[in-house]
Amino acid sequence: MTLGTADDNDDSEEPEDICDLCGLLLDGDYVSFAVVADSSAVHDQSDHLDGQRIVLACCDQHLTERRASYERRPFVEAELWAGQIERARRRHPAGLTEQQLRCEAGLSVHQFRQAQAWSHHSKRLPPPRQDPLGGFAAQ
Ligand SMILES: [Zn+2]
């Protein structure tokens, strides 16, 4: 897990960041952030960050609360693999064979089967934001 702060305020056209706990607009004067393990995090642009999520907060207390909510959420490898399969499907809307899909997702046969089983039979985990113990307090 990585911790850090950033205080640059570039004027790029990226969407504005908000505190992941209270929803406060982060104007760049002070941003507290951490990288947390999250098996539901699959990124469209950077496969190597799969399973990791950047959490932003307006203060250290809110960052600590958000990190704690992710630490309570189980990391389920099959959920991560299922997300990687879904990303592969999005990248190839015309369709792929099962073997092509498995290769595109970078999964072994065993991982592919585990992901399918998870998708069909497992109870979906709520995102930490909806965890009542996580203290989400958006208005
Ligand atoms: Zn906050």
Backbone and ligand atoms as CSV (ligand in chain L), in Angstrom:
chain,resi,resn,atom,element,x,y,z
A,1,MET,N,N,0.840,-1.176,0.000
A,1,MET,CA,C,0.000,0.000,0.000
A,1,MET,C,C,0.886,1.241,0.000
A,2,THR,N,N,0.520,2.194,-0.796
A,2,THR,CA,C,1.303,3.398,-0.932
A,2,THR,C,C,0.509,4.592,-0.426
A,3,LEU,N,N,1.164,5.443,0.281
A,3,LEU,CA,C,0.534,6.658,0.763
A,3,LEU,C,C,1.246,7.855,0.160
A,4,GLY,N,N,0.543,8.958,0.062
A,4,GLY,CA,C,1.208,10.140,-0.432
A,4,GLY,C,C,0.269,11.321,-0.435
A,5,THR,N,N,0.801,12.440,-0.780
A,5,THR,CA,C,0.004,13.644,-0.938
A,5,THR,C,C,0.447,14.324,-2.212
A,6,ALA,N,N,-0.437,15.108,-2.755
A,6,ALA,CA,C,-0.102,15.861,-3.959
A,6,ALA,C,C,-0.643,17.258,-3.796
A,7,ASP,N,N,0.106,18.191,-4.252
A,7,ASP,CA,C,-0.392,19.552,-4.138
A,7,ASP,C,C,-0.256,20.331,-5.424
A,8,ASP,N,N,-0.039,19.634,-6.567
A,8,ASP,CA,C,-0.003,20.394,-7.802
A,8,ASP,C,C,-1.417,20.641,-8.286
A,9,ASN,N,N,-1.530,21.678,-9.025
A,9,ASN,CA,C,-2.841,22.070,-9.520
A,9,ASN,C,C,-2.721,22.352,-11.006
A,10,ASP,N,N,-2.666,21.263,-11.799
A,10,ASP,CA,C,-2.580,21.495,-13.233
A,10,ASP,C,C,-3.975,21.762,-13.775
A,11,ASP,N,N,-4.038,22.413,-14.882
A,11,ASP,CA,C,-5.321,22.804,-15.449
A,11,ASP,C,C,-5.691,21.903,-16.616
A,12,SER,N,N,-5.407,20.612,-16.496
A,12,SER,CA,C,-5.753,19.687,-17.565
A,12,SER,C,C,-7.272,19.534,-17.628
A,13,GLU,N,N,-7.722,18.852,-18.658
A,13,GLU,CA,C,-9.166,18.719,-18.858
A,13,GLU,C,C,-9.686,17.410,-18.282
A,14,GLU,N,N,-8.985,16.814,-17.353
A,14,GLU,CA,C,-9.457,15.595,-16.716
A,14,GLU,C,C,-10.623,15.935,-15.790
A,15,PRO,N,N,-11.482,14.936,-15.522
A,15,PRO,CA,C,-12.584,15.193,-14.594
A,15,PRO,C,C,-12.051,15.609,-13.230
A,16,GLU,N,N,-12.837,16.439,-12.546
A,16,GLU,CA,C,-12.399,16.912,-11.249
A,16,GLU,C,C,-12.487,15.793,-10.229
A,17,ASP,N,N,-11.528,15.753,-9.336
A,17,ASP,CA,C,-11.483,14.722,-8.312
A,17,ASP,C,C,-12.291,15.144,-7.103
A,18,ILE,N,N,-12.914,14.147,-6.477
A,18,ILE,CA,C,-13.655,14.389,-5.251
A,18,ILE,C,C,-13.161,13.428,-4.181
A,19,CYS,N,N,-13.388,13.791,-2.925
A,19,CYS,CA,C,-13.070,12.912,-1.808
A,19,CYS,C,C,-13.954,11.669,-1.920
A,20,ASP,N,N,-13.330,10.481,-1.838
A,20,ASP,CA,C,-14.097,9.243,-1.967
A,20,ASP,C,C,-14.982,8.973,-0.758
A,21,LEU,N,N,-14.836,9.713,0.309
A,21,LEU,CA,C,-15.694,9.521,1.481
A,21,LEU,C,C,-16.811,10.563,1.545
A,22,CYS,N,N,-16.473,11.835,1.510
A,22,CYS,CA,C,-17.498,12.862,1.726
A,22,CYS,C,C,-17.942,13.556,0.444
A,23,GLY,N,N,-17.251,13.308,-0.663
A,23,GLY,CA,C,-17.648,13.894,-1.924
A,23,GLY,C,C,-17.180,15.327,-2.133
A,24,LEU,N,N,-16.375,15.839,-1.225
A,24,LEU,CA,C,-15.861,17.202,-1.350
A,24,LEU,C,C,-14.992,17.325,-2.605
A,25,LEU,N,N,-15.204,18.388,-3.362
A,25,LEU,CA,C,-14.384,18.642,-4.534
A,25,LEU,C,C,-12.956,18.922,-4.089
A,26,LEU,N,N,-12.017,18.194,-4.659
A,26,LEU,CA,C,-10.609,18.367,-4.292
A,26,LEU,C,C,-10.016,19.368,-5.268
A,27,ASP,N,N,-9.728,20.543,-4.763
A,27,ASP,CA,C,-9.302,21.632,-5.644
A,27,ASP,C,C,-7.805,21.656,-5.895
A,28,GLY,N,N,-7.072,20.704,-5.377
A,28,GLY,CA,C,-5.649,20.634,-5.648
A,28,GLY,C,C,-4.788,21.252,-4.581
A,29,ASP,N,N,-5.358,22.004,-3.643
A,29,ASP,CA,C,-4.558,22.557,-2.559
A,29,ASP,C,C,-4.022,21.446,-1.669
A,30,TYR,N,N,-4.858,20.472,-1.382
A,30,TYR,CA,C,-4.416,19.335,-0.591
A,30,TYR,C,C,-5.216,18.108,-1.000
A,31,VAL,N,N,-4.527,17.067,-1.391
A,31,VAL,CA,C,-5.168,15.802,-1.727
A,31,VAL,C,C,-4.386,14.705,-1.028
A,32,SER,N,N,-5.083,13.880,-0.282
A,32,SER,CA,C,-4.475,12.736,0.364
A,32,SER,C,C,-4.894,11.510,-0.434
A,33,PHE,N,N,-3.968,10.615,-0.715
A,33,PHE,CA,C,-4.340,9.457,-1.512
A,33,PHE,C,C,-3.585,8.216,-1.072
A,34,ALA,N,N,-4.152,7.074,-1.442
A,34,ALA,CA,C,-3.523,5.778,-1.178
A,34,ALA,C,C,-3.923,4.828,-2.291
A,35,VAL,N,N,-3.097,3.830,-2.512
A,35,VAL,CA,C,-3.431,2.749,-3.433
A,35,VAL,C,C,-3.835,1.553,-2.584
A,36,VAL,N,N,-5.045,1.052,-2.807
A,36,VAL,CA,C,-5.569,-0.059,-2.003
A,36,VAL,C,C,-5.819,-1.266,-2.897
A,37,ALA,N,N,-5.772,-2.441,-2.301
A,37,ALA,CA,C,-6.102,-3.677,-3.018
A,37,ALA,C,C,-7.617,-3.751,-3.171
A,38,ASP,N,N,-8.094,-4.015,-4.392
A,38,ASP,CA,C,-9.534,-4.088,-4.662
A,38,ASP,C,C,-9.740,-5.029,-5.847
A,39,SER,N,N,-10.315,-6.179,-5.583
A,39,SER,CA,C,-10.500,-7.168,-6.652
A,39,SER,C,C,-11.561,-6.745,-7.660
A,40,SER,N,N,-12.300,-5.678,-7.408
A,40,SER,CA,C,-13.274,-5.194,-8.387
A,40,SER,C,C,-12.669,-4.130,-9.306
A,41,ALA,N,N,-11.402,-3.772,-9.089
A,41,ALA,CA,C,-10.760,-2.712,-9.873
A,41,ALA,C,C,-10.074,-3.297,-11.105
A,42,VAL,N,N,-10.679,-3.080,-12.261
A,42,VAL,CA,C,-10.101,-3.470,-13.549
A,42,VAL,C,C,-10.101,-2.204,-14.396
A,43,HIS,N,N,-8.940,-1.840,-14.894
A,43,HIS,CA,C,-8.783,-0.557,-15.576
A,43,HIS,C,C,-8.756,-0.741,-17.086
A,44,ASP,N,N,-9.479,0.098,-17.798
A,44,ASP,CA,C,-9.546,-0.024,-19.250
A,44,ASP,C,C,-8.221,0.302,-19.929
A,45,GLN,N,N,-7.467,1.244,-19.399
A,45,GLN,CA,C,-6.250,1.678,-20.076
A,45,GLN,C,C,-4.969,1.004,-19.594
A,46,SER,N,N,-4.942,0.506,-18.367
A,46,SER,CA,C,-3.678,-0.007,-17.833
A,46,SER,C,C,-3.905,-1.331,-17.108
A,47,ASP,N,N,-3.681,-2.412,-17.835
A,47,ASP,CA,C,-3.905,-3.744,-17.282
A,47,ASP,C,C,-3.049,-4.018,-16.053
A,48,HIS,N,N,-1.854,-3.426,-15.986
A,48,HIS,CA,C,-0.934,-3.742,-14.897
A,48,HIS,C,C,-1.397,-3.175,-13.554
A,49,LEU,N,N,-2.423,-2.327,-13.554
A,49,LEU,CA,C,-2.949,-1.793,-12.294
A,49,LEU,C,C,-4.183,-2.553,-11.801
A,50,ASP,N,N,-4.556,-3.618,-12.514
A,50,ASP,CA,C,-5.732,-4.385,-12.104
A,50,ASP,C,C,-5.568,-4.863,-10.668
A,51,GLY,N,N,-6.648,-4.789,-9.907
A,51,GLY,CA,C,-6.614,-5.215,-8.512
A,51,GLY,C,C,-6.159,-4.124,-7.561
A,52,GLN,N,N,-5.880,-2.941,-8.115
A,52,GLN,CA,C,-5.471,-1.808,-7.288
A,52,GLN,C,C,-6.370,-0.617,-7.613
A,53,ARG,N,N,-6.720,0.126,-6.576
A,53,ARG,CA,C,-7.560,1.298,-6.767
A,53,ARG,C,C,-6.923,2.486,-6.044
A,54,ILE,N,N,-6.940,3.625,-6.681
A,54,ILE,CA,C,-6.453,4.839,-6.042
A,54,ILE,C,C,-7.614,5.480,-5.297
A,55,VAL,N,N,-7.423,5.696,-4.018
A,55,VAL,CA,C,-8.436,6.314,-3.167
A,55,VAL,C,C,-7.982,7.745,-2.881
A,56,LEU,N,N,-8.884,8.701,-3.131
A,56,LEU,CA,C,-8.592,10.109,-2.888
A,56,LEU,C,C,-9.393,10.600,-1.692
A,57,ALA,N,N,-8.814,11.491,-0.916
A,57,ALA,CA,C,-9.526,12.027,0.242
A,57,ALA,C,C,-9.127,13.468,0.481
A,58,CYS,N,N,-10.027,14.170,1.180
A,58,CYS,CA,C,-9.815,15.588,1.469
A,58,CYS,C,C,-8.929,15.785,2.701
A,59,CYS,N,N,-8.782,14.718,3.510
A,59,CYS,CA,C,-7.967,14.830,4.721
A,59,CYS,C,C,-7.509,13.428,5.130
A,60,ASP,N,N,-6.571,13.376,6.049
A,60,ASP,CA,C,-6.025,12.087,6.465
A,60,ASP,C,C,-7.073,11.211,7.143
A,61,GLN,N,N,-7.985,11.822,7.889
A,61,GLN,CA,C,-9.029,11.034,8.575
A,61,GLN,C,C,-9.936,10.332,7.553
A,62,HIS,N,N,-10.339,11.042,6.516
A,62,HIS,CA,C,-11.202,10.427,5.503
A,62,HIS,C,C,-10.436,9.366,4.720
A,63,LEU,N,N,-9.151,9.597,4.488
A,63,LEU,CA,C,-8.347,8.580,3.807
A,63,LEU,C,C,-8.262,7.317,4.667
A,64,THR,N,N,-8.046,7.482,5.949
A,64,THR,CA,C,-7.958,6.332,6.851
A,64,THR,C,C,-9.269,5.549,6.842
A,65,GLU,N,N,-10.408,6.244,6.853
A,65,GLU,CA,C,-11.705,5.563,6.839
A,65,GLU,C,C,-11.926,4.812,5.536
A,66,ARG,N,N,-11.574,5.421,4.417
A,66,ARG,CA,C,-11.752,4.747,3.122
A,66,ARG,C,C,-10.826,3.543,3.007
A,67,ARG,N,N,-9.585,3.694,3.467
A,67,ARG,CA,C,-8.659,2.547,3.421
A,67,ARG,C,C,-9.194,1.408,4.266
A,68,ALA,N,N,-9.738,1.725,5.431
A,68,ALA,CA,C,-10.266,0.688,6.326
A,68,ALA,C,C,-11.431,-0.042,5.669
A,69,SER,N,N,-12.277,0.680,4.930
A,69,SER,CA,C,-13.420,0.019,4.290
A,69,SER,C,C,-12.943,-0.947,3.198
A,70,TYR,N,N,-11.880,-0.582,2.487
A,70,TYR,CA,C,-11.340,-1.510,1.486
A,70,TYR,C,C,-10.651,-2.692,2.157
A,71,GLU,N,N,-10.029,-2.466,3.289
A,71,GLU,CA,C,-9.354,-3.570,3.980
A,71,GLU,C,C,-10.363,-4.579,4.519
A,72,ARG,N,N,-11.596,-4.143,4.827
A,72,ARG,CA,C,-12.625,-5.071,5.294
A,72,ARG,C,C,-13.225,-5.878,4.137
A,73,ARG,N,N,-13.135,-5.339,2.930
A,73,ARG,CA,C,-13.727,-6.021,1.783
A,73,ARG,C,C,-12.779,-7.132,1.330
A,74,PRO,N,N,-13.278,-8.374,1.194
A,74,PRO,CA,C,-12.393,-9.468,0.768
A,74,PRO,C,C,-11.856,-9.230,-0.642
A,75,PHE,N,N,-10.608,-9.631,-0.859
A,75,PHE,CA,C,-10.035,-9.604,-2.203
A,75,PHE,C,C,-10.275,-10.982,-2.803
A,76,VAL,N,N,-11.140,-11.038,-3.825
A,76,VAL,CA,C,-11.544,-12.313,-4.433
A,76,VAL,C,C,-10.922,-12.384,-5.825
A,77,GLU,N,N,-9.944,-13.273,-5.981
A,77,GLU,CA,C,-9.247,-13.358,-7.269
A,77,GLU,C,C,-10.211,-13.634,-8.415
A,78,ALA,N,N,-11.207,-14.497,-8.184
A,78,ALA,CA,C,-12.165,-14.822,-9.256
A,78,ALA,C,C,-12.932,-13.577,-9.699
A,79,GLU,N,N,-13.184,-12.640,-8.787
A,79,GLU,CA,C,-13.844,-11.391,-9.157
A,79,GLU,C,C,-12.942,-10.569,-10.085
A,80,LEU,N,N,-11.659,-10.523,-9.747
A,80,LEU,CA,C,-10.698,-9.804,-10.597
A,80,LEU,C,C,-10.644,-10.434,-11.994
A,81,TRP,N,N,-10.553,-11.754,-12.048
A,81,TRP,CA,C,-10.488,-12.434,-13.349
A,81,TRP,C,C,-11.766,-12.212,-14.145
A,82,ALA,N,N,-12.925,-12.234,-13.474
A,82,ALA,CA,C,-14.186,-11.983,-14.171
A,82,ALA,C,C,-14.190,-10.568,-14.760
A,83,GLY,N,N,-13.648,-9.616,-14.031
A,83,GLY,CA,C,-13.556,-8.251,-14.541
A,83,GLY,C,C,-12.632,-8.154,-15.748
A,84,GLN,N,N,-11.553,-8.925,-15.725
A,84,GLN,CA,C,-10.628,-8.922,-16.859
A,84,GLN,C,C,-11.272,-9.553,-18.091
A,85,ILE,N,N,-12.115,-10.548,-17.889
A,85,ILE,CA,C,-12.856,-11.147,-19.007
A,85,ILE,C,C,-13.832,-10.126,-19.582
A,86,GLU,N,N,-14.534,-9.419,-18.716
A,86,GLU,CA,C,-15.478,-8.403,-19.192
A,86,GLU,C,C,-14.765,-7.301,-19.964
A,87,ARG,N,N,-13.599,-6.906,-19.494
A,87,ARG,CA,C,-12.829,-5.895,-20.228
A,87,ARG,C,C,-12.447,-6.422,-21.612
A,88,ALA,N,N,-12.019,-7.674,-21.696
A,88,ALA,CA,C,-11.654,-8.270,-22.991
A,88,ALA,C,C,-12.865,-8.273,-23.922
A,89,ARG,N,N,-14.052,-8.547,-23.373
A,89,ARG,CA,C,-15.272,-8.521,-24.198
A,89,ARG,C,C,-15.548,-7.114,-24.723
A,90,ARG,N,N,-15.328,-6.113,-23.861
A,90,ARG,CA,C,-15.559,-4.722,-24.290
A,90,ARG,C,C,-14.585,-4.318,-25.397
A,91,ARG,N,N,-13.372,-4.829,-25.315
A,91,ARG,CA,C,-12.362,-4.471,-26.319
A,91,ARG,C,C,-12.623,-5.141,-27.666
A,92,HIS,N,N,-13.414,-6.199,-27.657
A,92,HIS,CA,C,-13.691,-6.952,-28.887
A,92,HIS,C,C,-15.196,-7.154,-29.020
A,93,PRO,N,N,-15.919,-6.080,-29.314
A,93,PRO,CA,C,-17.380,-6.177,-29.357
A,93,PRO,C,C,-17.893,-7.131,-30.433
A,94,ALA,N,N,-17.091,-7.412,-31.434
A,94,ALA,CA,C,-17.533,-8.346,-32.471
A,94,ALA,C,C,-17.528,-9.777,-31.964
A,95,GLY,N,N,-16.879,-10.014,-30.830
A,95,GLY,CA,C,-16.883,-11.342,-30.229
A,95,GLY,C,C,-15.577,-12.081,-30.407
A,96,LEU,N,N,-15.297,-12.973,-29.477
A,96,LEU,CA,C,-14.105,-13.813,-29.490
A,96,LEU,C,C,-14.523,-15.235,-29.138
A,97,THR,N,N,-13.721,-16.187,-29.586
A,97,THR,CA,C,-13.942,-17.549,-29.119
A,97,THR,C,C,-13.554,-17.601,-27.648
A,98,GLU,N,N,-13.939,-18.671,-26.971
A,98,GLU,CA,C,-13.588,-18.784,-25.553
A,98,GLU,C,C,-12.075,-18.769,-25.358
A,99,GLN,N,N,-11.353,-19.473,-26.224
A,99,GLN,CA,C,-9.896,-19.503,-26.091
A,99,GLN,C,C,-9.294,-18.121,-26.358
A,100,GLN,N,N,-9.801,-17.419,-27.366
A,100,GLN,CA,C,-9.311,-16.064,-27.643
A,100,GLN,C,C,-9.613,-15.137,-26.464
A,101,LEU,N,N,-10.793,-15.287,-25.910
A,101,LEU,CA,C,-11.187,-14.457,-24.775
A,101,LEU,C,C,-10.273,-14.716,-23.577
A,102,ARG,N,N,-10.006,-15.984,-23.330
A,102,ARG,CA,C,-9.125,-16.353,-22.216
A,102,ARG,C,C,-7.712,-15.786,-22.442
A,103,CYS,N,N,-7.211,-15.898,-23.648
A,103,CYS,CA,C,-5.873,-15.369,-23.958
A,103,CYS,C,C,-5.853,-13.845,-23.863
A,104,GLU,N,N,-6.883,-13.187,-24.383
A,104,GLU,CA,C,-6.963,-11.727,-24.324
A,104,GLU,C,C,-6.996,-11.249,-22.878
A,105,ALA,N,N,-7.679,-12.000,-22.023
A,105,ALA,CA,C,-7.759,-11.640,-20.601
A,105,ALA,C,C,-6.498,-12.038,-19.856
A,106,GLY,N,N,-5.648,-12.842,-20.475
A,106,GLY,CA,C,-4.399,-13.256,-19.838
A,106,GLY,C,C,-4.601,-14.275,-18.725
A,107,LEU,N,N,-5.592,-15.139,-18.883
A,107,LEU,CA,C,-5.935,-16.087,-17.823
A,107,LEU,C,C,-5.626,-17.522,-18.237
A,108,SER,N,N,-5.327,-18.343,-17.247
A,108,SER,CA,C,-5.191,-19.777,-17.471
A,108,SER,C,C,-6.590,-20.377,-17.595
A,109,VAL,N,N,-6.648,-21.630,-18.035
A,109,VAL,CA,C,-7.946,-22.318,-18.123
A,109,VAL,C,C,-8.586,-22.363,-16.737
A,110,HIS,N,N,-7.801,-22.686,-15.728
A,110,HIS,CA,C,-8.321,-22.755,-14.357
A,110,HIS,C,C,-8.878,-21.394,-13.916
A,111,GLN,N,N,-8.132,-20.334,-14.145
A,111,GLN,CA,C,-8.592,-18.993,-13.758
A,111,GLN,C,C,-9.870,-18.620,-14.504
A,112,PHE,N,N,-9.924,-18.957,-15.787
A,112,PHE,CA,C,-11.114,-18.652,-16.597
A,112,PHE,C,C,-12.341,-19.363,-16.028
A,113,ARG,N,N,-12.184,-20.634,-15.673
A,113,ARG,CA,C,-13.311,-21.401,-15.115
A,113,ARG,C,C,-13.720,-20.834,-13.749
A,114,GLN,N,N,-12.756,-20.471,-12.935
A,114,GLN,CA,C,-13.070,-19.889,-11.624
A,114,GLN,C,C,-13.846,-18.574,-11.793
A,115,ALA,N,N,-13.430,-17.774,-12.764
A,115,ALA,CA,C,-14.109,-16.496,-13.019
A,115,ALA,C,C,-15.537,-16.730,-13.489
A,116,GLN,N,N,-15.724,-17.712,-14.366
A,116,GLN,CA,C,-17.077,-18.022,-14.842
A,116,GLN,C,C,-17.954,-18.490,-13.691
A,117,ALA,N,N,-17.413,-19.342,-12.849
A,117,ALA,CA,C,-18.178,-19.844,-11.709
A,117,ALA,C,C,-18.532,-18.690,-10.771
A,118,TRP,N,N,-17.583,-17.813,-10.541
A,118,TRP,CA,C,-17.848,-16.660,-9.668
A,118,TRP,C,C,-18.955,-15.792,-10.259
A,119,SER,N,N,-18.886,-15.556,-11.569
A,119,SER,CA,C,-19.885,-14.702,-12.215
A,119,SER,C,C,-21.281,-15.291,-12.143
A,120,HIS,N,N,-21.376,-16.595,-12.242
A,120,HIS,CA,C,-22.686,-17.231,-12.312
A,120,HIS,C,C,-23.260,-17.600,-10.942
A,121,HIS,N,N,-22.413,-17.879,-9.980
A,121,HIS,CA,C,-22.923,-18.455,-8.741
A,121,HIS,C,C,-22.625,-17.663,-7.478
A,122,SER,N,N,-21.705,-16.744,-7.543
A,122,SER,CA,C,-21.322,-16.059,-6.318
A,122,SER,C,C,-22.172,-14.830,-6.082
A,123,LYS,N,N,-22.364,-14.548,-4.840
A,123,LYS,CA,C,-23.031,-13.310,-4.460
A,123,LYS,C,C,-22.060,-12.165,-4.742
A,124,ARG,N,N,-22.542,-11.193,-5.469
A,124,ARG,CA,C,-21.687,-10.045,-5.796
A,124,ARG,C,C,-21.364,-9.255,-4.534
A,125,LEU,N,N,-20.118,-8.906,-4.408
A,125,LEU,CA,C,-19.705,-8.086,-3.271
A,125,LEU,C,C,-20.074,-6.638,-3.542
A,126,PRO,N,N,-20.612,-5.947,-2.566
A,126,PRO,CA,C,-20.902,-4.528,-2.783
A,126,PRO,C,C,-19.589,-3.745,-2.821
A,127,PRO,N,N,-19.573,-2.683,-3.587
A,127,PRO,CA,C,-18.388,-1.832,-3.531
A,127,PRO,C,C,-18.264,-1.241,-2.134
A,128,PRO,N,N,-17.067,-0.970,-1.675
A,128,PRO,CA,C,-16.888,-0.435,-0.324
A,128,PRO,C,C,-17.705,0.815,-0.062
A,129,ARG,N,N,-17.966,1.595,-1.097
A,129,ARG,CA,C,-18.731,2.825,-0.922
A,129,ARG,C,C,-20.110,2.537,-0.312
A,130,GLN,N,N,-20.666,1.349,-0.567
A,130,GLN,CA,C,-21.994,1.021,-0.059
A,130,GLN,C,C,-21.936,0.275,1.265
A,131,ASP,N,N,-20.740,0.045,1.790
A,131,ASP,CA,C,-20.581,-0.645,3.055
A,131,ASP,C,C,-21.064,0.259,4.179
A,132,PRO,N,N,-22.106,-0.159,4.925
A,132,PRO,CA,C,-22.630,0.719,5.974
A,132,PRO,C,C,-21.598,0.988,7.063
A,133,LEU,N,N,-20.617,0.105,7.210
A,133,LEU,CA,C,-19.573,0.357,8.202
A,133,LEU,C,C,-18.518,1.315,7.664
A,134,GLY,N,N,-18.571,1.549,6.356
A,134,GLY,CA,C,-17.559,2.411,5.760
A,134,GLY,C,C,-17.814,3.880,5.996
A,135,GLY,N,N,-19.019,4.204,6.416
A,135,GLY,CA,C,-19.285,5.580,6.801
A,135,GLY,C,C,-19.436,6.528,5.633
A,136,PHE,N,N,-19.858,6.047,4.469
A,136,PHE,CA,C,-20.010,6.943,3.332
A,136,PHE,C,C,-21.044,8.010,3.685
A,137,ALA,N,N,-20.684,9.236,3.485
A,137,ALA,CA,C,-21.533,10.331,3.970
A,137,ALA,C,C,-21.823,11.355,2.885
A,138,ALA,N,N,-21.998,10.900,1.659
A,138,ALA,CA,C,-22.288,11.857,0.592
A,138,ALA,C,C,-23.653,12.491,0.814
A,139,GLN,N,N,-23.791,13.727,0.378
A,139,GLN,CA,C,-25.052,14.448,0.550
A,139,GLN,C,C,-26.017,14.079,-0.537
L,1,ZN,ZN,ZN,-13.580,13.999,2.668
